[in-house]
């Protein structure tokens, strides 16, 4: 697992002075406004991408407790709204066929977290996977979005380890995003929750106000 973080918090000039001048009523009003802002901000937009057959839809259904016995390739996109840890997660699962990848950019706007799903058993397309991921990371509308890489299908014989995929995708060269790679299995559900929890923790540390 790797994580590159660069976090800073700045206080605007004159903040304390305004609080003193405003008095108790102003402070209570401010607290009410901030609380409402925080509640609103606990709605997150997550974009799930990857090559076709990586297991994106299976991950989404498994995480949501749905049946995964019959899953067809995603020819457009799926949207799921889930509740987890007090967050409202709007997860966009977009098809990964080569003919659809040019449409990925239509879903970049306002993305808080990017989930990149890798078929760990598909050694032949690892270079293609690396190239597509790197092209996403230079997109201006995804700048700053937290990146979670799911090394899926760890339950299959011959699956590459998370370490091997980390090297194949050249993840250590990423400086533009906080990132983490998590080995998992969409079929068994193993390590899906730790990956999502890391993603939410990192997003929270960047954009949410502390209690």
C-alpha positions in Angstrom: 0.0 0.0 0.0 1.3 3.4 -0.9 0.2 6.9 0.0 1.5 10.3 -1.0 0.0 13.1 1.0 0.5 16.8 1.0 -2.0 18.4 3.3 -2.1 22.0 4.6 -4.8 24.1 6.3 -4.7 27.9 6.2 -6.7 30.4 8.3 -7.8 33.5 6.4 -6.7 36.9 7.8 -8.9 38.5 10.4 -10.9 35.4 11.2 -10.5 35.7 15.0 -11.2 39.4 15.0 -14.5 38.8 13.2 -15.6 36.2 15.7 -14.9 38.6 18.6 -16.7 41.5 17.0 -19.7 39.4 16.1 -20.7 38.4 19.6 -22.6 35.3 20.7 -25.4 35.5 18.3 -23.0 35.8 15.3 -21.1 32.8 16.6 -24.2 30.7 17.0 -25.3 31.7 13.5 -21.9 30.8 12.1 -22.0 27.4 13.8 -25.4 26.6 12.4 -24.3 27.6 8.9 -21.1 25.5 9.1 -23.1 22.5 10.4 -25.4 22.7 7.5 -22.5 23.0 5.1 -20.9 20.0 6.6 -24.0 17.9 6.3 -24.4 18.9 2.7 -20.7 18.1 2.0 -21.1 14.5 3.2 -22.4 13.7 -0.2 -19.6 12.3 -2.3 -19.2 11.6 -6.0 -17.1 8.5 -6.8 -16.1 7.5 -10.3 -15.3 3.8 -10.9 -13.3 3.1 -14.1 -11.0 0.4 -15.5 -10.7 -1.8 -18.5 -13.6 -4.0 -19.6 -14.0 -7.2 -17.5 -12.0 -5.8 -14.6 -14.9 -6.4 -12.2 -16.2 -2.9 -11.6 -19.9 -3.7 -11.6 -19.3 -6.8 -9.5 -17.4 -4.8 -6.9 -20.3 -2.2 -6.8 -23.0 -4.9 -6.4 -21.0 -6.8 -3.8 -20.4 -3.7 -1.8 -24.1 -3.0 -1.9 -25.1 -6.5 -0.9 -26.6 -7.4 -4.2 -26.6 -10.7 -6.1 -23.6 -11.1 -8.3 -24.4 -14.4 -10.1 -25.6 -12.8 -13.3 -23.7 -9.7 -14.4 -23.5 -8.4 -18.0 -20.9 -6.1 -19.4 -21.7 -2.4 -18.8 -22.4 -0.8 -22.1 -23.0 2.6 -20.7 -23.0 3.4 -17.1 -24.6 2.4 -13.8 -25.3 4.8 -10.9 -25.6 3.6 -7.3 -26.4 5.8 -4.3 -25.3 4.1 -1.1 -25.1 5.1 2.5 -21.8 4.2 4.4 -20.4 5.7 7.6 -22.7 8.6 7.4 -21.7 9.5 3.9 -24.0 9.5 0.9 -22.0 7.9 -1.9 -23.0 8.5 -5.5 -20.9 5.9 -7.4 -20.7 6.1 -11.2 -19.7 2.8 -12.8 -18.8 3.4 -16.4 -18.2 0.7 -19.1 -14.6 0.0 -19.9 -14.8 -1.3 -23.5 -12.3 0.4 -25.8 -15.1 1.9 -27.8 -16.5 3.6 -24.6 -13.3 5.0 -23.1 -13.5 8.2 -25.1 -16.7 8.9 -23.3 -15.1 8.6 -19.8 -14.4 12.4 -19.8 -18.1 13.1 -19.7 -18.2 11.8 -16.1 -15.1 13.7 -14.7 -16.9 16.7 -13.3 -17.0 17.2 -9.5 -15.4 13.8 -8.8 -14.2 13.5 -5.2 -12.6 10.0 -5.6 -11.5 7.9 -8.5 -11.6 4.1 -8.1 -9.5 2.3 -10.7 -10.2 -1.4 -11.0 -7.6 -3.8 -12.3 -8.0 -7.4 -13.4 -5.0 -8.9 -11.6 -5.2 -12.0 -13.7 -5.1 -10.2 -17.0 -1.3 -10.0 -17.5 -1.6 -9.4 -21.2 -3.3 -6.0 -20.8 -1.4 -4.6 -17.9 0.4 -2.2 -20.2 -2.9 -1.0 -21.6 -4.2 -0.6 -18.1 -1.2 1.5 -17.1 -1.6 3.7 -20.2 -5.2 4.4 -19.6 -4.7 5.2 -15.9 -1.9 7.6 -16.6 -4.0 9.4 -19.2 -6.7 9.9 -16.5 -4.2 11.4 -14.0 -3.4 14.3 -16.3 -7.0 15.3 -16.7 -7.6 18.8 -15.2 -11.1 17.9 -14.0 -9.8 15.0 -12.0 -7.0 17.1 -10.4 -6.8 16.4 -6.7 -9.3 13.5 -6.7 -8.3 10.7 -4.3 -7.2 7.6 -6.2 -8.0 4.1 -5.0 -6.7 1.2 -7.1 -8.5 -2.1 -6.6 -6.2 -5.0 -7.6 -9.2 -7.3 -8.2 -9.5 -11.0 -8.7 -6.9 -11.9 -6.1 -8.9 -15.2 -5.7 -7.9 -16.4 -9.2 -4.8 -18.6 -9.8 -2.0 -16.7 -11.4 -3.3 -13.3 -10.3 -0.5 -10.7 -9.9 0.1 -9.5 -6.4 -0.6 -5.9 -5.4 3.1 -5.2 -5.3 3.6 -6.5 -8.9 0.6 -4.4 -10.1 2.0 -1.4 -8.2 5.2 -1.7 -10.2 3.5 -2.5 -13.5 1.3 0.6 -13.2 4.2 2.7 -12.1 2.2 4.0 -9.1 5.2 5.3 -7.3 5.7 7.9 -10.0 2.3 9.5 -9.1 2.7 12.9 -7.4 -0.6 14.6 -8.4 -3.0 12.5 -6.3 -3.2 10.7 -2.9 -3.3 7.0 -3.8 -3.6 3.6 -2.4 -3.6 0.1 -4.0 -5.7 -2.6 -2.3 -5.7 -6.2 -3.3 -9.3 -7.6 -3.3 -11.8 -10.1 -4.6 -15.2 -8.8 -5.9 -16.5 -12.4 -5.7 -15.6 -13.1 -2.1 -15.8 -9.4 -1.0 -12.4 -9.6 0.6 -10.8 -6.2 1.3 -13.5 -4.2 -0.5 -14.4 -2.4 2.8 -10.9 -1.5 3.8 -10.3 0.0 0.4 -13.5 2.1 0.5 -12.8 3.2 4.1 -9.3 4.4 3.1 -10.9 6.4 0.2 -13.4 8.1 2.5 -10.8 8.8 5.1 -8.5 10.5 2.6 -11.3 12.5 1.0 -12.5 13.6 4.5 -9.0 14.7 5.5 -8.9 17.0 2.4 -12.3 18.6 2.2 -14.3 18.2 5.3 -14.3 20.4 8.4 -13.4 18.7 11.7 -16.1 18.2 14.3 
